[in-house]
Amino acid sequence: MANLKFDREITALLVIDPYNDFISEGGKIWSRIKNVAEPNGCIPNMLQVLKAARKAELHVFYALHHRYRRGDYETWKYIAPIQKAAWSHKAFEHGTWGGEIRSEFEPQPGDVVAQEHWCSSGFANTDLDLLLKKHGIHKLIVIGLIAHTCVEATVRYAAELGYEVTMIKDATADYSDEEMHAALGVNLPNYASGIVTTNKVVDLISSRETAAA
């Protein structure tokens, strides 16, 4: 794996879907991912990376899934299975606790929140690429949920657009170990320049030195 170096001027942390429904006890989807998220320390690791990024003065961007509103999908002629599931479960429903960002992960002044995506990729039909380019960002460090859907789709799209991506493997989670492996062990190595641990990235962010992944 290539050596990694994070230049503060061109590197940003990208936080994907830190909603209560995903990462808080009582969230609509938490019960489905907790058996993966808790053993790998996903939530505390996400928070550790976020704090390190802020301390190092990296740009922080948010790629958020569309928050369900009544009437969103009812008139659609074609709808993907993942969107049908969101409609059925009303995940991240606008105006509810589940549709709020978990308090520790709320955007701070200076952070950039892109338009919400309707399916999986944080780039598709949003202004994320434009906002990154306007801030001179060429490298992304990615954390968030869920590994084989929104995270994988966003990392793939980022690579297509020419970004260098580092994925933090213990700052994400999935519904099962098999789905985690499919994303992190099979698919994402084709698109992410580095798939590393929280400790590795925090050390690199803090030192801003080149290190082997």
N, C-alpha and C positions, 0 to 999 in steps of 0.2 A: 504494500500500500504506500502511496506517495507520502512524502513529508508534508506536514501541515504547518501553515503559518497564518496567523490572523492579523492583518493590518487593520487597525482601528478605523481608518478612513474609508475602507472599501468593504468591510465585513459587517454583517448585521445578524442578529438573532431573530429567527422567525418562529413565533409561537402559534401553534395550530390548535384551535378549539378547546381552550381551557374552561369549558362551561361546567357549571355545577352538575348538569345531567351526566357528564362524563366522569368527573374526577372528585365528586363529593359524595359522602355517605348520604343515601336517600335519593340520589340522582337516578333518573329513569334508566340509564345505561350502566351505571356504576356496578351493579350486581353482576353484570355480564363480563366485566373486564377486571374486577378486583382480584381474581385468582391469578392473573398475570401481573397486574399493576402493583400489587402489594409485595410479592416476592422480589421483584426487580427494583423496588424503591422508586417507581415511576414518578409519583407526585413530589416527594422530597427532592428527587434529582432534578426535576423540572425547575423547582423553586431555587435550588442551588445554582443552576446554570443561569437563570434569570437574574439573580442577585449578582453573580460574578460579571455578567454582561453589563449590568448597570454600573457597577463599580469601575469597570474598565472603560466606561463611556462608549460602549458599542451602541449603534442604533438598534432599537427594538421595534420589530414589525409584528402585527397580528394578522393572521389569516383565519377568518371565522366562518363557520358554516351558517347558512341562512337560518334565521330563527323563524320557526313556523308561525304563520298567521292564518286565521280562518279565511278560506277562499283561495289560498295559494295555488293548489293543484287541481281544484275541482273542474276547471275548464280546459286543462291541458289535454291535447290530443295524444301525445306520447309522453310516457313517464318511465324513468328507469326504475328497476327494482329497489335500489337504495333510496330513491325518492319516495316510492310507495311506502317503504318502511318508516321513513320520517313522517310521512302523512299519517300513517296508522298509529304510531306511537306519540306523535306530536312532540318529538324530541326538540329540545331547545326552544320551547314555545315562547314567543315574544310576550313580555309582560309577566312572566312567571319566574320563580326562583331558579328553576332548572335552566332557563334561558339566559341567566346572568353569568358573567365571568366570575369564577371563584375569587374571593376577595383578595387573596395573596397575589393573584396574577392580574389584577386590574391594571389597565394601561395607565402610565404616569405621564405627566406633562413632557412633551418631546417625543413620546412614542407615536408610531404611525399605525393606524387601524385601516386596513384595506376594506373595500366593499365585500360584503358577504358572498360566498360562493354557493351555488345552487345544488351542486352534486358532490364532487370530491376534491378536485384540484383548486387550490387557493388562487391560481392564476386564471382559470377559465372564466370568461365573462366578468372579470373584475378589473380593478385598476392597480393591482399589486405590482405588476411588472413596471408600469409607468412610475409608480411611487418609488420603487427601488432605484430605478434609473435616475430619477430626479434627485435622489440623494447620493448618487455615485456609487451604489452598492454593486459589487461583482461576486462576492462570496457570501454564502448563507450557512448559518448553523441552525439546524432544525430540531425542534422538540415539539411534543404534543401528541394528539390522538387522531385517528386510530391508525396503527402501523400499516395495515394492508389496504386501507381505503384513502382517507384524506392525506395522510402523511406520504404514502407511496405515490399517489397521484400528483401531489404538489412537488415532490422531489424530481419525479420524472419530467414534469413540465419545466421545472427550473433548469434541468440539464438541457432540454431542448432549446431553451432560450439563451443558453450560454453561461449560466451561473455555475460557479464551483460550489458544490454542496457538501457539507459535513453533517452526517446524521448521528445523533447521540442515541445509542441503542438501548440504554437503560433509562431514557427519559421519554419513552413511549410505551404503549401497551396495546393489547389486542384481546379478542374474545377467547383465544386459545393459544397454547404454545405452538401448535401447528401453523396457525395464521401468522404468528410472530416470525417463525422461521421462514415461511414463504416470502414475507416482506424483507426481512433483514438478512436472511441467509441465502436467498435465491435471487430475488428481483432487484433490490436496491443496490447491491454491489455493482450492477451494470450502470448505475447513474450517479451514485454518490462517490465523491473522491475519497472520502473517509467515513468509516462507520466505527465509532469509538465510544469509550465510556465517558460518563460524566466527569470523573476525576481527571481523565486525560484532557478533556476540553477546558475544564476549569483551570488546570495548571497552565495550559497554553494561553488562555485568555489573560490570566494573571501575569504571566511572564512576557507574553507577546514574542516568544522565541520560536524558531523553527524546531520541530521535534518529530521523530518518527512515530507514526500511528501504530 
